[in-house]
Structure formats: C-alpha cells, structure tokens
Amino acid sequence: MSAEALQTALAKLRDAGVRMTPQRHAILSYLLKTMSHPTVDEIYKSLEEKFPNMSVATIYNNLRVFKDVGLVRELTYGDASSRYDANMNEHYHAVCTNCGAVKDFYYPSLAQVEKEAAKATGFEVSSHRLEVYGLCEDCRIKQ
C-alpha cells in the first residue's frame, strides 16, 4: 500500500462525511495492504490483538461504509463467506476451488462484452465480473 493510496482513500471518506476512527483507519489500512481478499473473520483475527474490544459487527459496518463510498468491492462466491478487495482498478480473479484462495489477474478490458450484452438483452450494463476457477499452486502441490 502506498501512502498516496491511503491518503486518497481517507480523502474520499472525508468528502463523504465519514468520521475517521482508529478502528476504521486500521481496517482500511489492512485492506489496502493485503492482496489476499480477506473475509470479515480474517480481518477480525488480524486486528484483534491491536483492538481487542472491536467486534465483528464493527468490521461489517465499516466494510459497508467502504463499499458505499467505492473503496472496496465485495466478492461473493455462493455459500462461502464474502471476501473484500480494496483494489478498485479494473482486474479479474482466479479462485481456487479447493481452498478458496483468490488471486488478481489483469487482462485487457472486456468493455466490448458489456456493449454486446447490452445490445443482446436491452440491459443498461453497469459492470461485469470475470472469474476463472481451478486449483491454486499450493493445492496442486499438496495433491
């Protein structure tokens, strides 16, 4: 995480009228530093020592605020826990079908797919999401 990314995120929250608390700052910093697409439980466990009185509900509430302001996206995969991604640049995800790990990958924009989908369906397409599924390197080695 660059200091610039954190400052930009903090300014976005300030502009939205969101008050900065130590817990909110810690959650945001953690999300900007990690590449792991953590679950709420993973965020909680990583911050629990520094904030022993912080509840899981606090994390959920802050993630909702971050999502509403456009600082994180929620990644849902069926019945599994949601994962959170603070990388708002256009990118896609590879998901391990064994352990659930999620990794970013970059590929040329699929804007043309959105145009074709809009034309074929009459939808006003606002976004798209691409994921590929398989076994991550660690799971392949274990097999």
N, C-alpha and C positions, 0 to 999 in steps of 0.2 A: 504494500500500500504506500502510495506516495503521500507526502504531507499535503500536496496540492489536492489530491482526491478527497482527503478528509476535509480540508477547508471548503472545497466546493460543496460537499455533502452537508456540512454544517451550515453553510450559507443558504442552501436550499431549504433546510429545516427552519432556519431563522426567518426566511422570506415567507414561509408558510405559517408563521406564527407559532411554531412548536418550541416549547421551552426545553432547554437542554439540561438534563440531569446527569449525574455521574454514571448511573446505570445505562441510560440511553447512549451516552458517549462511548461507554465500554462495549455495548452490543454493536454499535455502528463500527467502531474500530476493529472489532473482531471480524465482522462480516467483510470489511474492506481488505483485511489482511489474508483471509483464508481463501484457498482455492478448492476447498472440499465440499462446498454446497451443503452446509450443516443443517441438521434437524434442530428443532427447538431444544430437544434434550441434549444434543451435543453442545449447543451454545450455553445452555444452563450449566452443564458439567465443567466447561472450560472457564466460566466466570464465577463459579460457586465459591471458590476459595477467596477471591477478592471481594465478593459481595454475598456473604453467607445468608443474609436476610432477604435477598432478591428471590421472588417467586417465579415459577414458570409462567404464571399469568402476566407478570411484568414483561417477560420476553415476548409472549404472544402479542400483547398490546403494543409494544414498541415495533415489532415486525409489521403489524397492521399500519401503524403510522408511517413507517418507512416505505411500505408498499403504496400507500395512498399518495405519498409525496413523489413517488417514482424513483426511489433509491434502491429498492430490491425487487426481485421478482420471486414469486412462489412457484416452485416446481412440484407438481403433484404427479404421483405415479400409482394409480389405482388405490389400493387399501393401505399402502405404506405411508409413513409419515411424510409430510411435506418437507421439502428442502428449500433453502433460501440462497439466492445468488445476488450478490451486490455488483456483479459485472454487468452493467447495463449496455455495453457495446453489443452490436449485433454478433451473435455467435450461436453455436448449436451444442448439443450434449450427446455424449456417449454414456450409456447406462449399463452397468454390469447386472446381468440377470441373476447372478449368484449372491453377491454381497451388497448390491445396491449402490456401489460407488458411482459417482457422476463426474465426468471429466468434460471440460470445454474443448471444442474444436472449432476452427474457423474455416469457412467455406464461402465462396462467392455468394453474394446476396441472392435470395430466391424471390426478389420483388416481382419477377415475371410470373411466378407461380400465383402470387396474390392477385395479379391482374387477370390471369386466366380463370382463377376460382371465382372472382367477382363476375366476370363475363358469363361463365357457365351457370352460376347459381343465382345471380341477381343480388348477392350479398354485397354490402359495403364492408369490405375486408379491412380490419384494423390491425391485424398482426398474424403471425404464424409462428409455429414452433416445430423444430425438427429434432428428433432424437433417433439415434441408432442404438441397437441393443446387442449385447453379446457378453462374453467373459472377459474381464479385465486381465491384465498380465499376471497379477498376484494369484487370482483364482485359477488361471490356466496352469501356473507353476505347481500349485497345490494338488491339482488333479493328477 
